[in-house]
Amino acid sequence: MIRNSLVILGLSAVLLAADEKPETAPDAIVAVVNGRKMTADEVKKMVAGIPAQAQTAFQNDPKQFMKDYAWYMNLQSSAEKGSLHEQSPYKEILAFNRMVTLVQAEFSDGYLKVEVTPEQQKKYYGEHADKYREAKAKLIYLPFSADGGEVETKAKAENVVQQARGGVDFVKLVKEYSQDSASAAQNGDIGLGIRSTTTQVPEVIRNVILTLKPGQVSEPLRHQNGYYVIRVESAGVLPYDKVKDEIYKELKDVGFNQWKEKTKAQSSVQFENEAFFQSIKQQAQQKTNGQ
């Protein structure tokens, strides 16, 4: 019985190995396009440089894509023989697309050149500790009654606050009063740590949570269609190791933006004919207004 099982397992392993396709060597010739041999590496690099929609077309049907690519290469050659690339508007389109491609390349290169050291990260962390303070909290949501009884709802929220501050178990109050189904299913837990950058939570609620100490219960918080009662469960500054990657990216972005502003300041334009540009703007506005 054991021997038969081993045989079956061995056969399964052989079949799985047979299904696995060996990776094509980068220098292997995979296609001959209009007489020119193309390696696997050349095809991959070509595809990597095309728009996402074209990449999807390649992935869905790579052989058809290569057939179209060969056709387009012939059409390009024909257009160049006819000097279409030297005629307007094609000349300007090509020049602009070339500029955009090189600008994107310069942006990528500029971002990579921004240096961020561990010392800079730790210094930033120490100077912005409040930014990495995180609190976890529970909430109770009391919506306004159907007849618009906001006063009645506020009174109920104040009663909940009084009970919570008086020692009544907050989870018990959640189950009895809260109308927020998502948090109520988790005993009132909001479901994520709240920080100054947490956009998933309304600012008015976020700010209150970050000012409360663990165990404290908020006053009723009015927000749109009801009142919230918040109890903070825990609060503290996140350890450096947990946020160092976030700090790295933030400092990278700051450095990159400074680089962009520096390069932008090196550019200049002088407008010699204001009427020309005003007329273009007016024509666009008239077209938008259907005049």
C-alpha positions in Angstrom: 0.0 0.0 0.0 2.8 2.4 1.0 4.8 1.4 -2.1 1.9 2.0 -4.4 1.4 5.5 -2.8 5.1 6.3 -3.4 4.8 5.2 -7.0 1.8 7.4 -7.5 3.6 10.4 -5.8 6.6 9.8 -8.0 4.4 9.7 -11.2 2.7 12.9 -10.1 6.0 14.6 -9.7 7.1 13.5 -13.2 3.9 14.8 -14.7 4.2 18.1 -13.0 7.8 18.5 -14.1 6.7 17.7 -17.7 4.0 20.5 -17.5 6.6 23.1 -16.4 8.0 24.9 -19.5 11.7 25.8 -19.3 12.4 29.5 -19.4 13.6 30.6 -22.8 17.2 31.8 -22.9 17.5 35.6 -23.4 19.7 35.2 -26.5 17.4 32.5 -28.1 16.0 33.5 -31.4 12.2 33.6 -31.0 11.1 35.3 -34.2 12.3 36.6 -37.6 10.6 39.9 -38.3 10.8 41.0 -41.9 14.1 39.1 -42.2 15.6 40.4 -38.9 16.2 37.9 -36.2 14.8 38.9 -32.8 15.9 37.3 -29.5 13.6 36.7 -26.5 15.4 39.6 -24.7 14.8 41.9 -27.6 11.1 41.1 -27.7 10.8 41.6 -24.0 12.5 44.9 -24.1 10.4 46.0 -27.0 7.2 45.1 -25.2 8.3 46.8 -22.0 8.5 50.1 -23.9 5.0 50.1 -25.4 1.8 51.4 -23.8 -0.1 49.2 -21.3 -2.9 48.6 -23.8 -0.5 47.2 -26.4 1.3 45.1 -23.7 -2.1 43.5 -22.9 -2.6 42.8 -26.6 0.8 41.1 -26.7 0.0 39.0 -23.6 -3.4 37.9 -25.0 -2.1 36.9 -28.4 1.7 37.3 -28.7 1.9 35.7 -32.2 -0.8 37.9 -33.7 0.9 40.9 -32.0 4.2 40.0 -33.7 2.5 39.7 -37.1 1.0 43.2 -36.6 4.4 44.5 -35.5 6.0 43.2 -38.7 3.3 44.9 -40.7 3.8 48.2 -38.8 7.5 48.0 -39.4 6.9 47.8 -43.1 4.5 50.7 -43.0 7.0 52.8 -41.0 9.7 52.1 -43.6 7.3 53.1 -46.4 6.4 56.3 -44.5 10.1 57.2 -44.1 10.8 56.6 -47.8 8.0 59.0 -48.5 9.5 61.5 -46.1 6.3 61.7 -44.1 8.3 62.1 -40.9 9.5 65.5 -42.3 6.0 66.8 -43.1 3.6 68.6 -40.8 1.8 67.6 -38.6 3.8 64.3 -38.4 7.1 66.0 -37.8 5.7 67.9 -34.8 3.9 64.9 -33.4 7.1 62.8 -33.6 9.1 65.6 -32.0 6.6 66.0 -29.2 6.4 62.3 -28.5 10.2 62.0 -28.4 10.3 64.9 -25.9 7.7 63.3 -23.7 9.6 60.0 -23.7 12.9 61.6 -22.8 11.2 63.7 -20.1 9.8 60.6 -18.5 13.3 59.0 -18.8 14.8 62.1 -17.1 12.2 62.0 -14.3 13.0 58.3 -13.7 16.7 59.0 -13.6 16.2 62.1 -11.4 14.2 60.1 -8.9 16.8 57.3 -8.7 19.5 59.9 -8.1 17.8 61.3 -5.0 19.8 59.9 -2.0 18.2 59.1 1.3 20.5 57.8 4.1 19.5 55.9 7.2 20.7 58.9 9.2 18.3 61.2 7.4 15.5 58.8 8.0 16.1 58.5 11.7 16.5 62.3 12.1 13.2 62.8 10.3 11.5 60.2 12.5 12.8 62.0 15.6 11.7 65.4 14.4 8.2 64.3 13.4 7.2 61.8 16.0 3.6 63.0 16.2 3.2 62.1 12.5 3.8 58.4 13.5 1.5 58.4 16.5 -1.2 55.8 16.0 -4.3 55.1 18.1 -6.8 52.3 17.9 -10.3 52.9 19.0 -13.9 51.6 19.2 -17.0 53.6 18.2 -20.7 53.7 18.6 -22.8 55.2 15.8 -26.2 56.7 16.5 -28.0 57.9 13.4 -30.6 60.6 13.4 -34.1 59.2 13.8 -36.3 58.9 10.7 -38.3 62.0 11.7 -35.2 64.1 11.9 -34.9 64.0 15.7 -31.4 65.3 16.0 -32.0 66.5 19.6 -33.3 63.1 20.6 -30.2 61.4 19.1 -27.8 63.7 20.8 -29.4 63.1 24.1 -29.1 59.3 23.5 -25.4 59.8 22.6 -24.8 61.8 25.8 -26.4 59.0 27.8 -24.1 56.5 26.1 -21.1 58.7 27.0 -22.2 58.9 30.6 -22.6 55.1 30.9 -19.2 54.5 29.3 -17.5 56.9 31.5 -19.3 55.4 34.5 -17.7 52.0 33.9 -20.3 50.2 31.7 -18.5 47.9 29.3 -18.1 49.7 26.0 -18.6 46.5 23.9 -21.9 46.0 25.7 -22.9 49.5 24.7 -21.8 48.9 21.1 -24.1 45.9 20.9 -27.0 47.7 22.5 -26.8 51.1 20.6 -24.4 51.2 17.6 -26.0 51.3 14.2 -22.7 51.0 12.3 -22.9 47.4 11.0 -19.2 47.1 10.0 -17.7 48.2 13.3 -20.5 46.6 15.4 -19.6 43.2 13.9 -16.1 43.7 15.4 -17.3 44.8 18.8 -16.9 48.5 17.8 -13.4 48.3 16.4 -12.8 50.8 13.7 -10.6 48.2 12.0 -7.4 50.2 11.4 -4.9 52.2 13.3 -5.7 55.9 13.2 -2.9 58.4 12.3 -2.8 62.0 11.2 -2.6 60.7 7.6 -5.5 58.2 7.8 -7.8 59.6 5.2 -10.3 56.7 5.5 -11.7 58.3 8.7 -13.3 61.8 8.7 -11.0 64.5 9.9 -13.3 65.5 12.8 -13.3 62.0 14.2 -9.6 61.4 13.4 -8.5 64.5 15.3 -10.5 63.6 18.4 -9.1 60.1 18.4 -5.6 61.4 18.3 -6.1 63.7 21.2 -7.7 61.1 23.6 -5.7 58.9 25.9 -6.2 55.2 26.2 -9.4 54.5 28.0 -10.9 58.0 27.5 -14.4 58.4 25.9 -15.2 61.3 23.7 -18.1 63.7 23.8 -20.8 63.0 21.2 -19.3 63.8 17.8 -21.8 65.1 15.2 -21.0 64.1 11.7 -23.4 64.4 8.8 -26.4 62.0 9.6 -25.7 61.1 13.2 -23.5 61.1 16.3 -20.4 59.1 17.2 -19.1 58.1 20.6 -15.4 57.1 20.5 -13.3 55.2 23.1 -9.6 55.0 22.5 -8.1 51.6 23.3 -4.4 52.2 22.7 -2.1 55.0 21.5 1.6 55.5 21.0 4.3 56.3 18.5 5.0 53.5 16.0 8.5 52.1 16.2 11.0 53.3 13.7 11.5 49.9 12.0 7.8 49.8 11.2 7.8 53.2 9.4 11.3 53.5 8.0 10.2 52.4 4.5 7.4 55.0 4.6 9.9 57.7 5.7 12.3 56.6 2.9 9.6 57.1 0.3 8.5 60.4 1.7 12.1 61.8 1.8 12.6 60.5 -1.8 9.5 62.3 -2.9 10.6 65.5 -1.2 14.0 65.3 -2.8 12.5 64.6 -6.2 10.1 67.5 -5.9 13.0 69.8 -5.0 14.9 68.5 -8.1 11.8 69.2 -10.3 11.4 72.8 -8.9 15.1 73.4 -9.5 15.0 72.2 -13.1 11.8 74.1 -13.7 13.4 77.3 -12.4 16.0 77.0 -15.1 13.3 77.3 -17.8 12.0 80.6 -19.1 9.4 81.9 -21.5 8.9 85.5 -22.7 5.5 86.3 -24.3 5.9 88.8 -27.1 2.3 88.9 -28.4 -0.3 88.7 -25.6 -3.2 89.0 -28.1 -2.1 85.8 -29.8 -2.5 83.7 -26.7 -5.7 85.5 -25.5 -7.3 84.7 -28.9 -6.5 81.0 -28.5 -8.0 81.0 -25.0 -11.1 82.8 -26.2 -11.6 80.4 -29.1 -11.4 77.5 -26.7 -13.9 79.0 -24.4 -16.3 79.7 -27.2 -16.0 76.1 -28.4 -16.7 74.8 -24.9 -19.7 77.1 -24.6 -21.0 75.9 -28.0 -20.8 79.3 -29.6 
